[in-house]
Amino acid sequence: MAITAAQVKELREMTGAGMMDAKKALTETDGDMEAAVDWLRTKGLAKAAKKAGRTAAEGLVAVAVYGGKGVAVEVNSETDFVGKNAEFQSMVKSIATAALGVSDVEALKSADVGGKTVEATITDKIATIGENMTLRRMATIEGDQVVSYVHNAAADGMGKIGVLVALKGTNKEFGKQVAMHIAAVNPASLGEADLDPELVERERNVLTEQARESGKPENIIENMIKGRMKKFLSEVTLLGQSFVINPDLTVEAAAKEAGVEIAGFVRLEVGEGIEKKEEDFAAEVAAAARG
């Protein structure tokens, strides 16, 4: 039986399934719409698609290191409860391991995990656990040595904040201290050279206006701006920050004492930048009752 575009459209609207899944369901059931809905439900595809509209801002960041390469991945869920689920944790760990062999998140979605793609694995888990989940992002870093740290660990190698530090030279203990510093302080960049120019310009404009309000001569204002910008850069760049382990030293100076150079870092925090939809408790209960 020939399946029409109109039938596929109708089934997609009924179930939220993808176009190819809807077409396959209709083909498998000879165009029987109700049977096609049941086919999608049996495969977990309708359920997964319906969940896809929900905001997934919780979950886990997982880190993995092999040799001189480190990866961090963020996999989101709707609730913090799922982040404590052993099935979810196992999946996230396998995704992080798979990430060691790819270069970006799109390639990771197609990577193999136990005979399935990462994308298919997540879809299956949505159906079994019952929450929307997304592979949001990944980051990689390389160096002579890569050291990882997880803050608020839910399991080995995964938690709310994941940090990777790449070193030129080797000193695992120092690298771990720097990773903990990064988790706590959240620097904007490694140094001044790789700081976002827009951030620098915005701060310079604010400081310029503040200095001019003082009513002092222009030459003094210029010196005020230079001094305040220097302070700003020391506060937001990793190398310029006071080292939390020894505040008398900058991180850069501490690295020199440790006999290494910090080549770069990655810091991922679960849900950062995601706008969470706020609902009151009554609305949550009503939503749950509706399924």
PEBEL-V70213 format. One record per residue. N is the residue number from 0. PHI is phi in radians with two decimals (NA if undefined). PSI is psi in radians with two decimals (NA if undefined). D_FIRST is the distance of its C-alpha to the first C-alpha in Angstrom with 2 decimals. Layout:
# PEBEL-V70213
n:N phi:PHI psi:PSI d_first:D_FIRST
n:N phi:PHI psi:PSI d_first:D_FIRST
This chain:
# PEBEL-V70213
n:0 phi:NA psi:2.33 d_first:0.00
n:1 phi:-1.34 psi:2.31 d_first:3.80
n:2 phi:-1.70 psi:2.22 d_first:6.35
n:3 phi:-1.57 psi:2.78 d_first:9.51
n:4 phi:-1.10 psi:-0.58 d_first:13.03
n:5 phi:-1.13 psi:-0.69 d_first:14.17
n:6 phi:-1.13 psi:-0.75 d_first:12.07
n:7 phi:-1.07 psi:-0.75 d_first:13.39
n:8 phi:-1.08 psi:-0.77 d_first:16.77
n:9 phi:-1.09 psi:-0.76 d_first:16.89
n:10 phi:-1.17 psi:-0.67 d_first:16.21
n:11 phi:-1.10 psi:-0.72 d_first:18.79
n:12 phi:-1.18 psi:-0.57 d_first:21.24
n:13 phi:-1.28 psi:-0.62 d_first:20.94
n:14 phi:-2.02 psi:-0.35 d_first:21.47
n:15 phi:1.37 psi:0.15 d_first:23.03
n:16 phi:-1.26 psi:2.82 d_first:20.82
n:17 phi:-1.23 psi:2.83 d_first:20.47
n:18 phi:-1.06 psi:-0.83 d_first:17.75
n:19 phi:-1.18 psi:-0.63 d_first:16.53
n:20 phi:-1.15 psi:-0.72 d_first:16.84
n:21 phi:-1.12 psi:-0.74 d_first:14.86
n:22 phi:-1.12 psi:-0.74 d_first:11.93
n:23 phi:-1.12 psi:-0.70 d_first:12.24
n:24 phi:-1.09 psi:-0.74 d_first:12.62
n:25 phi:-1.18 psi:-0.65 d_first:9.42
n:26 phi:-1.14 psi:-0.75 d_first:7.57
n:27 phi:-1.18 psi:-0.43 d_first:10.04
n:28 phi:-1.97 psi:0.29 d_first:9.66
n:29 phi:0.97 psi:0.64 d_first:6.03
n:30 phi:1.43 psi:0.06 d_first:7.19
n:31 phi:-1.29 psi:1.95 d_first:10.43
n:32 phi:-1.10 psi:-0.82 d_first:13.09
n:33 phi:-1.11 psi:-0.73 d_first:16.02
n:34 phi:-1.14 psi:-0.61 d_first:14.64
n:35 phi:-1.16 psi:-0.69 d_first:13.77
n:36 phi:-1.07 psi:-0.79 d_first:17.38
n:37 phi:-1.13 psi:-0.65 d_first:18.74
n:38 phi:-1.09 psi:-0.78 d_first:17.03
n:39 phi:-1.12 psi:-0.71 d_first:18.72
n:40 phi:-1.13 psi:-0.70 d_first:21.89
n:41 phi:-1.07 psi:-0.68 d_first:21.95
n:42 phi:-1.42 psi:-0.11 d_first:21.83
n:43 phi:1.40 psi:0.09 d_first:24.45
n:44 phi:-1.38 psi:-0.64 d_first:22.59
n:45 phi:-1.19 psi:-0.77 d_first:22.62
n:46 phi:-1.08 psi:-0.77 d_first:26.25
n:47 phi:-1.10 psi:-0.73 d_first:27.27
n:48 phi:-1.15 psi:-0.68 d_first:25.83
n:49 phi:-1.13 psi:-0.55 d_first:27.59
n:50 phi:-1.29 psi:-0.33 d_first:30.82
n:51 phi:-1.14 psi:-0.27 d_first:30.66
n:52 phi:-1.45 psi:-0.17 d_first:32.41
n:53 phi:-1.44 psi:2.55 d_first:35.49
n:54 phi:-1.28 psi:2.16 d_first:38.55
n:55 phi:-1.90 psi:1.74 d_first:39.23
n:56 phi:-2.15 psi:0.03 d_first:42.91
n:57 phi:-1.81 psi:-2.79 d_first:44.20
n:58 phi:2.04 psi:-2.58 d_first:43.54
n:59 phi:-2.48 psi:2.63 d_first:45.41
n:60 phi:-1.86 psi:2.29 d_first:46.78
n:61 phi:-2.10 psi:2.52 d_first:47.03
n:62 phi:-2.10 psi:2.61 d_first:49.22
n:63 phi:-2.55 psi:2.46 d_first:49.32
n:64 phi:-2.29 psi:2.35 d_first:51.92
n:65 phi:-2.45 psi:2.06 d_first:52.11
n:66 phi:1.06 psi:-2.22 d_first:55.09
n:67 phi:-1.70 psi:0.34 d_first:55.75
n:68 phi:-2.14 psi:2.43 d_first:52.34
n:69 phi:-2.27 psi:2.57 d_first:51.30
n:70 phi:-2.29 psi:2.62 d_first:48.10
n:71 phi:-2.30 psi:2.34 d_first:47.49
n:72 phi:-2.23 psi:2.57 d_first:44.12
n:73 phi:-2.03 psi:2.13 d_first:43.36
n:74 phi:-2.08 psi:2.11 d_first:40.50
n:75 phi:-1.73 psi:2.67 d_first:40.35
n:76 phi:-2.34 psi:3.04 d_first:39.50
n:77 phi:-1.36 psi:-0.63 d_first:40.00
n:78 phi:-2.19 psi:2.69 d_first:43.02
n:79 phi:-1.13 psi:-0.48 d_first:45.99
n:80 phi:-1.01 psi:-0.71 d_first:45.35
n:81 phi:-1.14 psi:-0.54 d_first:42.33
n:82 phi:-1.07 psi:-0.34 d_first:44.64
n:83 phi:-1.68 psi:-0.02 d_first:46.58
n:84 phi:-1.36 psi:2.24 d_first:43.59
n:85 phi:-1.09 psi:-0.63 d_first:43.94
n:86 phi:-1.11 psi:-0.80 d_first:40.19
n:87 phi:-1.11 psi:-0.77 d_first:40.13
n:88 phi:-1.07 psi:-0.74 d_first:43.36
n:89 phi:-1.08 psi:-0.72 d_first:42.10
n:90 phi:-1.12 psi:-0.81 d_first:39.04
n:91 phi:-1.07 psi:-0.72 d_first:41.28
n:92 phi:-1.07 psi:-0.75 d_first:43.69
n:93 phi:-1.16 psi:-0.60 d_first:41.03
n:94 phi:-1.17 psi:-0.74 d_first:39.80
n:95 phi:-1.09 psi:-0.71 d_first:43.43
n:96 phi:-1.11 psi:-0.75 d_first:43.91
n:97 phi:-1.10 psi:-0.55 d_first:40.81
n:98 phi:-1.13 psi:-0.39 d_first:42.21
n:99 phi:-1.09 psi:-0.39 d_first:45.20
n:100 phi:-1.75 psi:0.08 d_first:43.07
n:101 phi:-2.25 psi:3.02 d_first:41.55
n:102 phi:-1.92 psi:-0.31 d_first:43.08
n:103 phi:-2.66 psi:3.00 d_first:41.12
n:104 phi:-1.20 psi:-0.55 d_first:38.80
n:105 phi:-1.17 psi:-0.71 d_first:35.68
n:106 phi:-1.17 psi:-0.59 d_first:36.31
n:107 phi:-1.12 psi:-0.65 d_first:37.00
n:108 phi:-1.04 psi:-0.53 d_first:33.57
n:109 phi:-1.65 psi:-0.08 d_first:32.12
n:110 phi:-1.19 psi:2.69 d_first:34.93
n:111 phi:-1.49 psi:2.32 d_first:34.40
n:112 phi:-2.33 psi:1.81 d_first:35.56
n:113 phi:1.05 psi:0.63 d_first:35.22
n:114 phi:1.57 psi:-0.03 d_first:32.16
n:115 phi:-2.21 psi:2.79 d_first:30.29
n:116 phi:-1.25 psi:2.77 d_first:30.81
n:117 phi:-1.02 psi:-0.73 d_first:33.18
n:118 phi:-1.06 psi:-0.78 d_first:30.54
n:119 phi:-1.18 psi:-0.64 d_first:28.20
n:120 phi:-1.09 psi:-0.74 d_first:31.31
n:121 phi:-1.15 psi:-0.73 d_first:32.24
n:122 phi:-1.04 psi:-0.75 d_first:28.80
n:123 phi:-1.09 psi:-0.69 d_first:29.07
n:124 phi:-1.23 psi:-0.57 d_first:32.60
n:125 phi:-1.04 psi:-0.75 d_first:31.67
n:126 phi:-1.18 psi:-0.68 d_first:29.41
n:127 phi:-1.43 psi:-0.65 d_first:32.17
n:128 phi:-1.52 psi:-0.57 d_first:35.18
n:129 phi:1.60 psi:0.34 d_first:33.67
n:130 phi:-2.25 psi:2.67 d_first:35.16
n:131 phi:-1.17 psi:2.46 d_first:34.06
n:132 phi:-2.41 psi:2.57 d_first:35.36
n:133 phi:-2.46 psi:2.47 d_first:35.69
n:134 phi:-1.50 psi:1.82 d_first:37.15
n:135 phi:-1.48 psi:-0.79 d_first:39.41
n:136 phi:-2.89 psi:2.87 d_first:41.67
n:137 phi:-2.54 psi:2.76 d_first:43.63
n:138 phi:-2.50 psi:2.53 d_first:46.91
n:139 phi:-2.18 psi:2.74 d_first:48.66
n:140 phi:-2.67 psi:2.61 d_first:52.31
n:141 phi:-2.36 psi:2.66 d_first:54.45
n:142 phi:-3.02 psi:-3.14 d_first:58.16
n:143 phi:-1.03 psi:-0.64 d_first:60.77
n:144 phi:-2.51 psi:2.37 d_first:60.05
n:145 phi:-2.04 psi:2.23 d_first:57.40
n:146 phi:-2.02 psi:2.42 d_first:58.30
n:147 phi:-2.02 psi:2.73 d_first:55.99
n:148 phi:-2.63 psi:2.42 d_first:56.75
n:149 phi:-2.11 psi:2.23 d_first:54.68
n:150 phi:-1.72 psi:2.49 d_first:56.14
n:151 phi:0.96 psi:0.93 d_first:55.31
n:152 phi:-1.11 psi:2.29 d_first:53.60
n:153 phi:-1.63 psi:-0.45 d_first:51.03
n:154 phi:-2.82 psi:3.06 d_first:50.79
n:155 phi:-1.03 psi:2.11 d_first:52.02
n:156 phi:1.40 psi:0.18 d_first:51.12
n:157 phi:-2.63 psi:2.54 d_first:49.31
n:158 phi:-3.08 psi:-2.69 d_first:50.43
n:159 phi:-1.42 psi:-0.57 d_first:50.74
n:160 phi:-2.27 psi:2.23 d_first:52.46
n:161 phi:-2.07 psi:2.35 d_first:52.07
n:162 phi:-2.25 psi:2.44 d_first:54.58
n:163 phi:-2.19 psi:2.39 d_first:54.96
n:164 phi:-2.20 psi:2.20 d_first:58.17
n:165 phi:-1.76 psi:2.30 d_first:58.59
n:166 phi:-2.04 psi:2.57 d_first:62.13
n:167 phi:-1.68 psi:1.99 d_first:64.07
n:168 phi:1.77 psi:3.09 d_first:66.18
n:169 phi:-2.29 psi:2.28 d_first:65.68
n:170 phi:-2.93 psi:1.50 d_first:66.88
n:171 phi:-1.07 psi:-0.71 d_first:64.34
n:172 phi:-1.09 psi:-0.79 d_first:66.59
n:173 phi:-1.15 psi:-0.72 d_first:67.18
n:174 phi:-1.02 psi:-0.69 d_first:63.51
n:175 phi:-1.13 psi:-0.70 d_first:62.66
n:176 phi:-1.10 psi:-0.71 d_first:65.32
n:177 phi:-1.15 psi:-0.71 d_first:63.89
n:178 phi:-1.07 psi:-0.71 d_first:60.37
n:179 phi:-1.15 psi:-0.68 d_first:61.78
n:180 phi:-1.04 psi:-0.81 d_first:63.61
n:181 phi:-1.11 psi:-0.71 d_first:60.40
n:182 phi:-1.05 psi:-0.70 d_first:58.57
n:183 phi:-1.39 psi:-0.73 d_first:61.40
n:184 phi:-1.67 psi:-0.47 d_first:62.38
n:185 phi:0.97 psi:1.13 d_first:59.08
n:186 phi:-1.13 psi:2.65 d_first:60.52
n:187 phi:-1.37 psi:-0.47 d_first:58.74
n:188 phi:-2.82 psi:3.01 d_first:59.21
n:189 phi:-1.19 psi:-0.92 d_first:61.16
n:190 phi:-2.49 psi:-3.07 d_first:63.81
n:191 phi:-1.11 psi:-0.63 d_first:64.74
n:192 phi:-1.08 psi:-0.57 d_first:63.16
n:193 phi:-1.88 psi:0.34 d_first:59.59
n:194 phi:-1.37 psi:2.48 d_first:59.95
n:195 phi:-1.00 psi:2.07 d_first:57.66
n:196 phi:-1.00 psi:-0.60 d_first:59.75
n:197 phi:-1.15 psi:-0.67 d_first:58.50
n:198 phi:-1.11 psi:-0.75 d_first:59.76
n:199 phi:-1.11 psi:-0.81 d_first:63.11
n:200 phi:-1.14 psi:-0.69 d_first:63.47
n:201 phi:-1.10 psi:-0.75 d_first:62.61
n:202 phi:-1.17 psi:-0.70 d_first:65.20
n:203 phi:-1.09 psi:-0.70 d_first:67.77
n:204 phi:-1.13 psi:-0.74 d_first:67.37
n:205 phi:-1.10 psi:-0.83 d_first:67.86
n:206 phi:-1.14 psi:-0.59 d_first:70.90
n:207 phi:-1.13 psi:-0.80 d_first:72.33
n:208 phi:-1.12 psi:-0.70 d_first:72.20
n:209 phi:-1.09 psi:-0.73 d_first:73.73
n:210 phi:-1.18 psi:-0.67 d_first:76.53
n:211 phi:-1.22 psi:-0.49 d_first:77.32
n:212 phi:-1.18 psi:-0.27 d_first:77.69
n:213 phi:-1.25 psi:-0.35 d_first:80.63
n:214 phi:1.35 psi:0.19 d_first:82.59
n:215 phi:-1.44 psi:2.86 d_first:83.97
n:216 phi:-1.03 psi:2.72 d_first:84.73
n:217 phi:-1.04 psi:-0.69 d_first:81.92
n:218 phi:-1.15 psi:-0.60 d_first:83.19
n:219 phi:-1.26 psi:-0.67 d_first:83.18
n:220 phi:-1.04 psi:-0.73 d_first:79.74
n:221 phi:-1.07 psi:-0.73 d_first:78.46
n:222 phi:-1.19 psi:-0.63 d_first:79.94
n:223 phi:-1.09 psi:-0.76 d_first:78.48
n:224 phi:-1.13 psi:-0.76 d_first:74.99
n:225 phi:-1.04 psi:-0.79 d_first:75.44
n:226 phi:-1.13 psi:-0.73 d_first:76.59
n:227 phi:-1.25 psi:-0.61 d_first:73.81
n:228 phi:-1.17 psi:-0.66 d_first:71.12
n:229 phi:-1.08 psi:-0.74 d_first:72.57
n:230 phi:-1.13 psi:-0.75 d_first:72.34
n:231 phi:-1.04 psi:-0.82 d_first:68.76
n:232 phi:-1.12 psi:-0.61 d_first:67.70
n:233 phi:-1.23 psi:-0.43 d_first:69.43
n:234 phi:-1.48 psi:-0.52 d_first:67.53
n:235 phi:-1.83 psi:-0.24 d_first:63.97
n:236 phi:-1.76 psi:2.40 d_first:64.04
n:237 phi:-0.98 psi:-0.87 d_first:63.98
n:238 phi:-1.13 psi:-0.49 d_first:66.80
n:239 phi:-1.56 psi:-0.20 d_first:69.02
n:240 phi:-1.29 psi:2.66 d_first:68.57
n:241 phi:-1.22 psi:2.27 d_first:71.22
n:242 phi:-1.23 psi:2.20 d_first:70.09
n:243 phi:-1.09 psi:-0.48 d_first:69.51
n:244 phi:-1.30 psi:-0.58 d_first:71.15
n:245 phi:-2.54 psi:1.54 d_first:74.23
n:246 phi:-1.05 psi:-0.22 d_first:74.42
n:247 phi:-1.30 psi:-0.25 d_first:77.45
n:248 phi:-2.03 psi:2.58 d_first:75.18
n:249 phi:-1.32 psi:2.87 d_first:72.22
n:250 phi:-1.07 psi:-0.67 d_first:69.14
n:251 phi:-1.09 psi:-0.78 d_first:69.93
n:252 phi:-1.15 psi:-0.67 d_first:73.49
n:253 phi:-1.14 psi:-0.63 d_first:72.36
n:254 phi:-1.13 psi:-0.72 d_first:70.02
n:255 phi:-1.08 psi:-0.74 d_first:72.96
n:256 phi:-1.11 psi:-0.57 d_first:75.03
n:257 phi:-1.45 psi:-0.08 d_first:72.26
n:258 phi:1.38 psi:0.40 d_first:72.17
n:259 phi:-2.37 psi:2.98 d_first:68.62
n:260 phi:-2.17 psi:2.38 d_first:66.79
n:261 phi:-1.45 psi:2.03 d_first:63.75
n:262 phi:-1.54 psi:-0.42 d_first:61.09
n:263 phi:2.99 psi:3.00 d_first:58.44
n:264 phi:-2.65 psi:2.79 d_first:56.69
n:265 phi:-2.27 psi:2.37 d_first:53.40
n:266 phi:-2.37 psi:2.02 d_first:53.28
n:267 phi:-2.04 psi:2.31 d_first:50.07
n:268 phi:-2.12 psi:2.33 d_first:50.29
n:269 phi:-0.97 psi:2.21 d_first:47.46
n:270 phi:1.37 psi:-0.01 d_first:46.20
n:271 phi:-1.12 psi:2.30 d_first:48.71
n:272 phi:1.51 psi:-0.10 d_first:47.62
n:273 phi:-1.59 psi:2.24 d_first:44.80
n:274 phi:-1.41 psi:2.01 d_first:45.35
n:275 phi:-1.53 psi:2.39 d_first:45.01
n:276 phi:-1.44 psi:2.13 d_first:43.99
n:277 phi:-1.56 psi:2.26 d_first:46.77
n:278 phi:-2.26 psi:2.54 d_first:46.03
n:279 phi:-1.38 psi:2.94 d_first:48.61
n:280 phi:-1.09 psi:-0.70 d_first:48.46
n:281 phi:-1.07 psi:-0.70 d_first:47.46
n:282 phi:-1.16 psi:-0.66 d_first:44.47
n:283 phi:-1.12 psi:-0.75 d_first:43.45
n:284 phi:-1.12 psi:-0.75 d_first:43.71
n:285 phi:-1.10 psi:-0.70 d_first:41.72
n:286 phi:-1.13 psi:-0.72 d_first:38.98
n:287 phi:-1.13 psi:-0.68 d_first:38.92
n:288 phi:-1.15 psi:-0.56 d_first:38.77
n:289 phi:-1.34 psi:-0.27 d_first:35.71
n:290 phi:1.43 psi:NA d_first:34.01
